Amino acid sequence: MSYNKQKARENGDKMKTRITDLSHDGRGIGQVDGKIIFVQGAYPGEEVEVKITKTKKNYLEGRATEILKKSADRIESVCPDFYHCNGCQYCDYTYQAQLDSKVARLKTNLKKFAGLEVEDIKIHPMENYKNYRNHVQLKVKDGKIGYVDKENFSVFEAKACLVWPEKTPELIEVLKTLPDLDRINLIGLRENYKGDLMVILVSKDEKKIKIEDQLADLKALGVSHIYQNINSNPRFHYGRKSKVLYGDGPFKEEILKNTFNLSPTSFFQVNRTQAEVLYKIGIENLDLKSTDKVLELYSGIGTISMGLAKEAAYVLGIEYNPEAVKDAKTNAKLNGLDNLDFKSGRAEDLLDKVSSDFNKTLLDPARAGADKKVLEKILEIAPEKISYISCDPATLCRDLGILIKDGSYKVDKVEIVDMFPLSSHVETIALIQKM
């Protein structure tokens, strides 16, 4: 098939392609006249008719308009809003196929970025994933509270979201009656391990949002805390300043039998069940002894730190966000742990001031992975074992390549925990050991 770049730009231009793989964001990958095309709404093994939506120098983007040959793994969508919601990628793909695609993606990245051929990769599924999210953000516009339509970017009210907290529909109906709804840009909902709910009302200005008439109905649904968060920057969900509108004491969360105080903007894994699996593996990788000293990088509010401290002699957590460090110190006291400490700052800066007697290391960086200077410093400290938790297989494998490059370390095993069923996100744990 001849590819005409100018024609592809024209509205309505269509062509056929065969899908051979999936991209990191869940789009089908095919080829048109030797050029890669990323196709929304298509799966491996399918032949599809595609409408071109974007042309680049080295690739194309498109949307499947007709499935000419269907994958055996394509199913009826389990969500009525799937085809216009921008949240999930795999609502019409079998769960086993989702898991297989994540394993295949990790294998490809290991070979591409770390030069490793790994055949045996264990994945920990979540068969019962209904309502698995304990934290969602809902957009507010023109009196509607819901998600953003991926086609026209309007706000739509979801009919039956599979992954949000169970009481979300009832909460939305009450929140739609708030007299100051037109001042609210976004609403955050958090649910803790006891089923208590937190509501976060995000506004640009600091004028107090009125909730008095809705408070009784919200409390009846299990709402224990309501905050007003002030945020004028649309690039972020939340701003730095929050005010209590209702609720006494802290909002508590629990994981690995440790208790945590959560503020409205605290980071906490959205899938509590699978986070427990993830953290247990991350800790078990280190095979901790009562004499071990553990260096934890990107430690957040200390969710993993507490588990490490219960088995090791001493834990030092390094975290960039000073508010997270403050929460971590509070959480350590809350759990009666005094053999750990936290420092605020960039890991690449603070590691120069850290002693070299840490014999085990755990790191859980953001999607961008660890800074190269951090990895080089870890190699200088030379711990016996390194447990690396990652939310991006590509940056994990890039970093593994750096850690094993000089031959002093080897990758012992790599596992996946399916933290985000129905989505293309992959959460991975690697164990790296001294040779």
VEXDRENZA-85713 format. One record per residue (C-alpha): residue in one letter; y, x, z. Coordinates in steps of 0.02 Angstrom, whole numbers, plus 50000, padded with zeros to 5 digits. Each point is the difference from the previous one (the first is absolute). Layout:
N
aYXZ...
***
This chain:
435
m500005000050000s501675007349950y501295000950138n501814996749953k501175004950142q501474989949937k498944984649975a499265001850174r501744997850072e500194983149918n499724984950108g498324992049967d499145015349924k498134999750040m498515011249971k498205001950054t499265013450112r498425003950099i500215003450186t499075015350066d500735003150173l501214994250135s501655008250048h500575003650178d500954983650002g498574989349935r500464998949816g498695001849864i500075016049896g499694999649813q500565009049844v501004995249847d499955012549858g499675014450121k501364994750121i499584994050177i500484982150041f500074992650175v499554981549995q500384987850139g498624987250023a498565009549919y498425008350069p498815013649940g498774994349867e501174986749933e500754998349828v501714991850011e501474994749898v501555008250071k501854996149993i501015016250007t501294999550140k500595018150002t499895015449888k500125017850062k499835016749913n498225003050061y499364982750046l500224981349982e500004985650123g499414982549964r499334983650065a498344992149950t500334983649910e498194996249954i498335006650061l498955002249843k498505007550091k499864996450187s499395012250133a498474994250097d501035003450157r501414988249954i499974984150106e501064984650029s501525005250101v499754997550186c501884997050017p500974986449909d501585010749995f499185016149939y500655000049822h501834999750048c499965008250173n500335018750011g498995003050159c498165001849954q499235007549843y498174994650006c499874981550045d498974996749842y498875015450016t498395000650102y500145008950167q498615012149956a500935004849840q501585003050103l499045011850114d499185008949853s501695002649916k500705008150158v498545012050014a500165004449816r501865003250017l499735011850148k498655009649905t501175002149852n501415006350111l498875012150093k499485007949836k501734999849922f501045006450147a498775009650109g498675005449875l498664991550105e498474990549938v499564988050141e498624987649964d499674992750173i501554990450055k499744986850133i501134984749996h500204988350149p500264982349932m500774984850083e498974985149945n500974987350104y501775004349948k500824983050017n501685001050094y499755018750027r501855004250000n500874999850169h501735003349924v500824992249847q501774999349933l500594984249914k501544998949889v501294986350028k501034992849858d500704982949954g499164991950149k498295007049955i498965011750107g498625009349909y499515014049882v500835007149844d499394994349829k499505015449900e500604992449836n501754993450040f500275007350176s500414982950073v499364994950173f498524988050000e499134991450143a498185005650006k498694986350004a498535008650083c500255018750026l498335007450054v500665015050094w501504994550103p499864995250186e499134983250016k501474990150071t501245006049868p500124983349904e500434990350158l501275013250052i500834999249829e500224981150013v500895001950167l501055014949946k500614990749845t500954988450117l501035014050079p501854995549983d500435018249957l498625002049869d501305004249867r500505015550101i498215006550008n499385011649862l498245003450062i498824994150136g498705011350078l498484992850089r498895010550115e498414994350089n499225010250140y498215001550061k500214984850115g500714988949863d501785000950066l501304999549861m501635009149973v501334993349881i501305012149928l501514991749918v500945012549891s501854997349965k501405010749928d501224995650140e499835000550189k500564982250037k498634992250106i498764989249904k499754982950079i498194996250046e500214987850145d499454984249908q498445008449927l499495009850154a498824987050075d499044998149836l499895018849977k499365002550177a498694986449970l499345010549855g499805015350111v501665008949971s500355011050151h501445010849931i501424996849877y501185013749941q501515000849888n499995016049898i501605005849914n499755007949830s501255001349857n498965011949893p498834990449881r498965015849973f499224997550172h499174985250084y500805003250168g501555008450068r500105010850156k500824987250113s499084985050074k500554987050129v498864989350109l500234981449967y498494994650103g498635008450101d499765009550162g499265017350013p499175010049862f498934993349857k498315008050032e498675005849877e498295007650030i498885011849903l498545011050055k500204992050174n501755007550015t501544989250023f501635002449904n501754992850013l500634995049829s501834998149955p500444989249847t500075015149884s498575010450073f498685005649875f498274993450040q498554998449880v500004982549925n498104998650007r499525002350182t498134998149972q499885013449867a501275011150088e498765001350144v498665005849877l501215012349919y500605007650164k498265001350073i499425010149850g501575010750004i499695004350183e498105001949983n500275012549859l500715012350127d498454999550112l501135001650151k499565009550158s500884999250168t500725017449970d500754996649828k501855000949962v500494988449858l501535001149888e500424983049925l501254999249858y500944984249947s499484991850163g501094984349993i499984989550158g498425008750060t498654987849945i498775014049960s500715012050131m499384989250144g498225000549934l500085018849978a500715002750175k498554990650080e498785013249936a501005016249985a500845011350126y501734998549921v500824991749849l501685004049922g500684987149879i501385004149877e500974985749920y501634999649901n500624983050061p500835001850172e499774981450039a498145001549966v499915015150116k500894990150136d498734985849978a498555012650002k500555007350167t500164982550073n498274995549934a499245015750076k500654994750172l499424982249968n498235006449975g500055012150147l499845015649892d500905015950051n499105013049895l501024997149843d501775002949943f501054995449849k501385009249908s501244992649878g500435009049839r499345005249831a498275007550014e500475014249882d501405005050120l499134997650167l498365008749956d500865016950007k500294996950186v498234994250037s498745011750080s498475004849899d498704995250130f499664982549932n498195000249945k499984982849916t501254990549893l500244982149941l501304994749875d500464982849934p501505002349884a500944987249897r499564996449819a500855016149940g498735010450096a500345015650102d501355012749957k499275016149930k500805009850143v499064989050124l498345003749915e500375018649997k500424999750185i498384990750039l499075014049909e500925012650109i499514990850159a498234999549929p499224985450097e498114997949998k500114982449931i501334989849909s499924981149989y501144993449862i500394981449987s500884994849839c500674984349917d500085008249828p498475008349921a501035010449879t501085008550132l498495002050115c499035009149864r501515010749955d500125005450182l498125002950014g500165011849852i501285010250096l498985000550160i498405006149915k500805011349871d499725016750088g498204995950046s500214999850189y499764981150011k498854987449917v500084981149982d498504993850100k500134981449963v501174986749933e499934981550045i500974984449953v500474985750116d500484984349903m501574996050096f500754989049865p498724988349919l500614991549840s501215014349970s499885016749911h500505010250153v498755012950061e499925007050178t499005016150012i499415012250134a499465017849967l499185012750116i500465018149962q499085013850093k500105018850015m498735009249894
***
